[in-house]
Amino acid sequence: MKKKQNPEEIKEQVRQASEFEKKELFDPNQIAALIDKSKEETAQTLKKNEKLTQSNVKSSFAARLTLSQEDALKAQIFGCWSLPLGLPYQENLLVRIKLRLKPDGTVLKSEILDHARMNKPGQGFYKVLAESALRAIRLCQPLRVPTTGYERWKDLQLNFDAREMLEG
Amino acid sequence: MKFLKILTILLLIQFKAYALIEVDITRGNLSPLPVAVSPLSSDKNSITEFEKILNVKDLGSEISIIVENNLRQSGLFNPLEKDAFLQKPDIAHFKPRFEDWKLIKAQALITGKVEIIDEKLRVEFRLWDVLAAKEMLAIAFTTVPTNWRRVGHIITDKVYERLTGEKGYFDTRLIYVAEEGPKTKRIKKLAIMDQDGFNLKYLTLGNELVLTPRFNPTNQMVTYLSYFRNLPRVYLLDIETGMQEVVGDFPGMTFAPRFSPDGKKIIMSFATDGNSDIYTMDLENRVVERITNYPSIDTSPSYSPDGKYICFNSDRSGYQQIYVMKSDGSSVKRISFGNGIYGTPVWSPRGDLIAFTKLHKGKFYIGVMRIDGKGERLLTENFYQEAPSWSPNGRVLVFYRETKTDDKGEGFSAKLWSIDLTGYNERQVLTETDASDPSWSSLLSN
């Protein structure tokens, strides 16, 4: 018999790799630069001044969080997302939600990007999935967001993809 | 000119704005969804009436317990302890204090009201999304008071459908063969009960051996085998009226009768001279049609839900394997190729899977495979188990399991079990006696 997955366990493992858990011990700016070479673009946004100016825009249009930042956020949401396990597996189990966040990670606004599908006949599964994703966001907030670079991540898109989990 | 400069600067800012950060969430929590089922509230007059008519003291609580048990049994929900509830049922039903429900970690809340109006039971219930602080579902209906257990099942079906996106399976019944007595001298009777084990009724007296009862997917008719002068005959039984008839006297042995999805035909196998083939009988004109004609044992036929295909098992390759053919018997294709022997294939009402029993190295497995034979998954393993039957939504299988007889010839038992498609949620279905050969009805409220 297969062993049941334990999201809490996963969460802890991911947490260990998360910079958010180490910020008391280390300077997150330094760590981010060391462990994630691809995040050089964050140098400007990590400045204390978070006001969007032309100079910092020029050098920092990253469409990603650092890996550790992303891991921390994912780990948090994994624990909050109660997947509707009754859904039959199909290719189209992806819900995209755009968020506007406050600097502390609280959700100001959430928008389901394919909202038209919510009430389409035969798409009942999509509505169920979208609602479960919204519940996860509400349950998790304030989201575990970086302490700096607000302008970069204040708009965030979460893609809830249930295919892997429901494939069986 | 000045305008152009400003426009250029604005465009530059526009193009150099931050691209939207995307994060893929590909894993979630497999724990059952925490749900609070508040007792249904009732007025004083109704409470008195419930006690008088039904001999039930607190009907609202009893109904909520049925809902709770159903949700828990599904494995998808975790009903929270009522002791922790902070709000009274009648107030919660009209205006839940979501903060209170959030505090006890409920993500969904079910509230309701049940009363007697003109000798009828009037029920209304609501499903609330606690985190979004909004109503998800509100339904009211009336029924006769004696249907009160069904009220709990109907509420569960609606809640289940709203929260999972697929139809429920709670307002349903199981028919099975109730067994009593020593293994060598079993008394077998047809029995029927609600899927949660309540409202048990015996449909036959136990004078004749009965086998393989199967529900008509469109109504409350049942077909089954019963022995008459040492030969099995196919019977039809109307559960509502108790009327029973022999479908026909066929030459040789008859096995495994099952209805077509439209309920208008019975498909079964006849055995003569060591050969067994699949036949159908039109229930209206009683015309029998031969579907397979092969010098092998072809048996256990089951239609696809659209009626276009039939799966069955056959030993034509030397070992018993699962085959699929068109409903006219053409285009026969073997679909099982794993190690072991396969039997009792049953097509899922959803149409996507075929459930089966597999025997390999002395162990029996209940499993599922896709209709092309790919993606075989063994859900449960045991000493002896067989005869899976699907819940009407194609998510749960009920089957029976026997235990070994010890050296003294004792310890034998046969019990019903259920397992869902995840393979994690395995539960015994409690029955008054030993039980075998279960069949799951369609939804009664359809």
Contacts between the chains, C-beta under 8 A, distances in Angstrom:
chain1	res1	chain2	res2	distance
A	1	B	381	7.9
A	1	B	423	7.4
A	2	B	423	6.9
A	4	B	30	6.8
A	4	B	424	5.9
A	5	B	30	5.6
A	7	B	27	7.1
A	7	B	28	7.3
A	7	B	29	4.7
A	7	B	30	6.4
A	7	B	31	7.2
A	10	B	27	6.9
A	54	B	13	7.0
A	54	B	16	7.7
A	57	B	13	7.2
A	57	B	16	4.8
A	57	B	17	7.1
A	57	B	18	7.6
A	58	B	16	6.5
A	60	B	18	7.7
A	61	B	16	6.4
A	61	B	17	7.6
A	61	B	18	5.6
A	61	B	19	5.7
A	62	B	18	7.6
A	62	B	19	7.6
A	62	B	21	7.6
A	63	B	18	7.7
A	63	B	19	3.8
A	63	B	20	6.8
A	63	B	21	5.8
A	63	B	22	7.2
A	64	B	21	6.1
A	65	B	21	6.0
A	65	B	23	7.1
A	70	B	23	5.8
A	73	B	23	5.8
A	74	B	23	6.5
A	74	B	24	8.0
A	74	B	25	6.3
A	74	B	27	7.7
A	77	B	25	5.3
A	78	B	25	7.1
A	78	B	27	4.8
A	78	B	28	6.3
A	78	B	29	6.8
A	79	B	29	6.0
A	80	B	29	6.9
A	81	B	25	6.5
A	81	B	27	7.8
A	81	B	28	3.7
A	81	B	29	5.6
A	82	B	28	6.7
A	82	B	29	5.0
A	82	B	31	6.6
A	82	B	32	7.8
A	82	B	33	4.7
A	82	B	107	6.7
A	83	B	28	3.6
A	83	B	29	6.5
A	83	B	30	6.6
A	84	B	33	7.9
A	84	B	76	7.7
A	84	B	163	6.8
A	84	B	164	5.3
A	84	B	165	6.5
A	85	B	30	7.0
A	85	B	75	7.8
A	85	B	76	5.5
A	85	B	164	7.7
A	85	B	422	6.5
A	86	B	74	7.9
A	86	B	76	5.7
A	86	B	160	7.5
A	86	B	164	3.2
A	86	B	165	6.7
A	86	B	166	5.3
A	86	B	395	6.3
A	87	B	164	6.7
A	87	B	165	5.5
A	87	B	166	7.2
A	88	B	166	6.7
A	88	B	350	6.6
A	88	B	352	6.9
A	98	B	20	7.3
A	124	B	165	4.6
A	124	B	166	7.9
A	125	B	165	4.0
A	125	B	166	7.6
A	127	B	165	7.1
A	128	B	162	7.9
A	128	B	163	6.8
A	128	B	164	6.2
A	128	B	165	3.7
A	129	B	165	7.5
A	131	B	129	6.9
A	131	B	132	7.7
A	131	B	136	7.8
A	132	B	28	7.9
A	133	B	25	7.6
A	134	B	131	7.8
A	134	B	132	6.5
A	135	B	107	5.8
A	135	B	129	7.0
A	135	B	131	4.9
A	135	B	132	7.0
A	136	B	25	7.8
A	136	B	28	7.3
A	138	B	131	4.0
A	138	B	132	6.5
A	139	B	107	7.2
A	139	B	131	5.8
A	151	B	18	6.5
A	152	B	18	5.3
A	152	B	21	7.0
A	153	B	21	5.5
A	155	B	18	7.6
A	155	B	20	5.7
A	155	B	21	7.5
A	156	B	20	7.5
A	156	B	21	5.3
A	156	B	22	7.9
A	156	B	23	6.8
A	157	B	20	5.3
A	157	B	21	6.8
A	157	B	22	4.5
A	157	B	23	7.2
A	158	B	22	7.7
A	158	B	23	5.5
A	158	B	25	5.7
A	159	B	22	6.0
A	159	B	23	7.0
A	159	B	24	4.8
A	159	B	25	6.5
A	160	B	25	4.8
A	160	B	28	8.0
A	161	B	24	6.0
A	161	B	25	6.7
A	161	B	26	4.9
A	162	B	28	7.1
A	163	B	26	7.9
A	164	B	26	5.1
A	164	B	27	7.3
A	165	B	26	7.4
A	165	B	27	6.4
A	165	B	28	5.9
A	165	B	30	7.8
A	168	B	375	7.8
A	168	B	377	6.6
A	168	B	421	6.9
A	168	B	422	7.5
